Amino acid sequence: MFCGRGLAGGLRALVVVGATGAGAGIGFVTALLIGRTFGPQDYGLFATLMATLALAVPLLSLGMDRLLLRYAARGAQQEVHQILGLSCRLVPVLCLALLPGLALWGSWAYGVDLLLTVLAGAWLPGMALYPIALGVFQARHRELAVAGWSLLAPVARLAAIGAAVVLGSSFAVFLGVFALAGLVVAGASLWVLLGYRSRLRTLRAAVAEGPQRVSGLRDRLIEGLPFAASAALFLVYYQIDVVMLAAMIETEAAGFYSVALLFLAAVYLPQQAFFQRFLLARIYRWWEQPGRVGRRLPQALAGVAPYAVVATVVLVAGAEYGVMLAFGDAYQAAVPVLAVLAWAVPFRLFAGTISAFLVTPDGIRSKVRAQLVVAVLNVLLNLWWIPALGITGAALATIVSEAVLLALYARAIRNVGVHWPALRRRPRPSARIG
């Protein structure tokens, strides 16, 4: 019986990780087609615009995806119903309010036509609502739906560049089709949220006795803010390098750096898919069971260790072959960047594993403090090293930031009550006398 349950759980995990891997593969092909079709300059602009949007998305989504999982793990359907309503109403309004400012800033900072920044910004509502809709499927333990949903956004983006390649379109026309794909993703996400909210409304446990209090909505926002801040700060030391390279050097340099990040993203994918897509809802439940996280976390770190070593060696040794094969000679400048960035992989994989378990209120606060320190450190290092070392300076800043973050996460997980098991030798049996 237990063997059957374990096998079924393993198959579900395999489906989720496989679909997430397929989505990342589609994303890689999409980036490859954009890079080869439009060249380093336009690809750099595209990567920079998307990185700029990504920095704003966590704050716009208000941490509702994680908050939804927390209350679903407790069986609090009334709170889940309220979170869904807040997501459907407030998140789209915030996106539409912020988009003009982002478009104007992007046009000024990168020296491009305002229309291009507006077209790229059409993805903003979809990027903010997409993870909340994913949280609905995770909360309901619908692994097949999680797998299918993981493919929606990558397929939409691939369809946009595919149409541009077939039609021989310009970069501006491609962004127009790309914007349409973003609106489709936003509409589908909103449909999922409204559908699940309507389903909860039919259950007595999910219907409030009277009108919801404003203070209740305010409490949800306050609870979700740490999750939003954590996700935003994470992107600061991951995506800010692209933005700063575009602003301080040129968008072409940002494109080379973004190509190197694509290979790192491929390496981080299995861990991200397993912890964030399949295991996350279970981690919330484990925190409700005393001592469970203390047993699971060391197992997770032990599983990550050999993968971290192999991935680093492969990236360092195969940097030139991988970049040349995928993107061609025009992206030769990305090769040394990837070879340097590869040394950040072990720090990121271990830190990412610990981070997945920092989901309690105390844990997320400790996580935010650690990320704030590292975000400031990363920006300062970029300001210092990019003018002196160029793209390599941004890569070195990333390595240092990842190492510091791992140390701070290890301290944070101890502060929330998870202690590393002491490695002690078993005492030898005393020799029998006589």
C-alpha positions, -999 to +999 in steps of 0.1 A: +000+000+000+027+024+010+048+014-020+019+022-042+014+056-027+052+063-030+051+052-067+021+074-074+037+104-057+069+098-077+050+097-110+032+129-101+064+146-093+079+133-126+050+147-145+053+182-129+091+183-133+088+170-168+063+196-178+082+224-162+113+212-180+094+211-213+082+247-206+118+258-199+130+241-230+103+259-250+114+291-234+150+284-243+140+278-279+120+310-279+150+330-267+172+313-293+149+322-321+146+358-310+184+360-307+191+345-340+163+363-359+169+398-346+206+398-335+223+408-302+211+444-301+173+436-304+176+405-283+194+426-256+166+451-257+140+423-254+158+407-225+162+441-207+125+450-211+114+416-198+138+418-168+125+453-160+089+439-160+100+409-139+113+432-112+079+448-108+058+416-110+062+402-074+051+435-058+021+436-082+010+401-074+011+410-037+023+376-026-012+362-031+001+329-046+020+320-014-007+333+008-032+311-010-011+280-004-007+288+033-045+291+040-053+261+017-029+240+038-049+250+069-082+243+052-093+279+057-116+282+027-131+316+037-096+332+036-088+315+003-121+329-011-111+363+000-076+361-014-090+351-048-113+381-048-085+404-039-063+389-067-090+393-093-098+429-084-066+446-072-038+429-092-051+439-127-058+475-115-022+478-101-007+465-134-027+489-155-018+518-132+019+510-132+023+502-169+025+538-182+052+547-158+072+516-166+069+522-203+080+558-200+109+549-178+120+521-201+119+543-232+140+570-214+165+546-198+172+524-228+167+551-255+140+532-275+107+540-290+079+542-264+057+519-285+082+490-280+081+494-242+043+495-242+040+463-263+064+445-240+045+458-210+013+441-222+027+410-205+026+427-171-009+415-160-003+380-173+030+378-155+014+389-122-017+367-124-001+336-138+016+324-106-016+330-086-035+308-110-007+282-106-012+284-068-049+274-073-038+241-089-011+235-064-034+241-035-059+216-049-030+191-056-039+189-092-005+178-105-017+173-141-032+208-141+000+222-127+019+205-155-004+218-182-004+253-167+034+253-167+033+251-205+008+279-212+031+310-210+061+293-228+039+281-256+023+316-260+057+332-263+069+306-287+038+311-309+046+348-310+082+344-322+071+315-345+046+338-362+072+365-366+097+341-382+072+326-406+059+360-417+094+376-418+082+403-395+103+432-380+111+433-343+083+458-337+057+435-353+070+406-333+065+426-301+029+433-313+022+396-316+040+390-283+017+415-266-013+397-279+000+364-265+005+382-231-031+393-230-042+357-237-022+345-207-037+372-185-072+363-196-067+326-190-053+333-155-082+355-146-106+329-158-089+303-135-091+325-105-127+335-111-137+299-117-122+286-084-137+316-065-171+308-079-167+271-069-158+281-033-188+304-031-211+274-035-196+259-003-210+270+030-176+271+046-164+296+019-193+321+022-190+349+047-220+356+071-220+392+061-200+416+040-162+412+043-146+438+065-121+462+051-098+454+080-098+417+068-086+428+033-060+450+049-048+420+069-044+399+038-024+426+021-001+429+052+004+391+053+011+389+016+036+418+015+066+398+029+061+372+002+059+399-025+090+417-011+109+384-010+102+376-046+111+411-057+144+411-038+152+377-053+149+392-087+170+422-078+202+402-075+192+379-104+178+403-130+191+437-120+225+428-136+207+428-170+190+461-164+222+478-150+243+465-180+218+480-204+217+513-186+255+516-179+269+500-211+244+491-238+216+467-245+239+444-265+260+437-234+227+430-215+219+405-243+252+386-239+247+384-201+211+373-206+223+344-229+246+332-201+217+334-176+196+312-199+220+283-194+220+289-156+182+289-157+183+255-174+205+241-146+183+256-118+151+243-135+149+207-120+153+221-084+128+249-090+103+226-106+105+200-078+104+224-049+082+252-062+058+233-084+054+199-068+066+201-032+056+236-021+021+227-009+035+198+010+062+219+027+034+241+041+018+210+056+051+197+070+054+229+090+021+220+107+037+187+118+064+192+145+099+179+136+089+171+100+109+199+083+140+191+104+140+156+089+132+166+053+156+195+048+189+176+053+176+150+029+168+177+003+203+192+007+220+158+004+201+152-029+211+185-043+249+182-036+259+158-064+238+176-089+255+209-080+290+195-086+281+179-119+263+210-132+292+234-123+317+212-141+296+208-172+289+246-175+326+255-170+339+229-195+311+233-220+305+270-220+319+277-255+304+246-271+269+254-257+268+291-266+282+285-301+259+256-308+228+274-296+233+311-306+262+312-330+293+332-335+275+365-329+273+357-292+309+348-286+311+374-259+287+354-238+311+324-235+335+338-208+305+353-189+289+318-187+322+302-176+324+327-147+288+326-137+289+288-135+307+291-101+275+306-087+256+274-093+265+255-061+256+285-039+223+290-057+212+254-056+219+251-018+204+285-010+173+277-032+167+244-013+168+262+021+147+290+007+119+266-002+115+257+035+114+294+047+077+298+043+065+304+079+058+340+090+091+341+110+109+323+081+097+347+054+107+377+076+142+363+080+143+355+043+133+391+034+160+405+057+186+383+041+175+391+006+175+429+013+211+427+025+221+408-006+201+430-030+219+461-017+252+443-018+246+432-054+237+467-066+267+482-049+291+456-064+276+462-098+281+499-095+317+493-085+327+464-108+307+470-141+325+503-149+358+486-141+353+450-155+323+453-178+301+421-181+326+401-160+321+425-131+284+417-131+291+380-131+315+383-102+289+404-083+264+376-088+288+349-074+296+369-043+259+377-037+249+341-040+276+330-015+265+356+010+228+347+005+235+310+013+252+319+045+223+342+056+197+315+047+216+289+067+214+312+097+178+320+090+167+284+090+183+279+124+166+309+137+131+295+129+138+263+148+153+239+123+187+227+136+213+209+115+218+174+127+251+169+145+274+146+127+287+124+155+305+091+154+287+063+170+305+053+202+323+020+199+311-007+222+334-011+251+356-041+251+344-069+274+368-074+303+379-107+315 
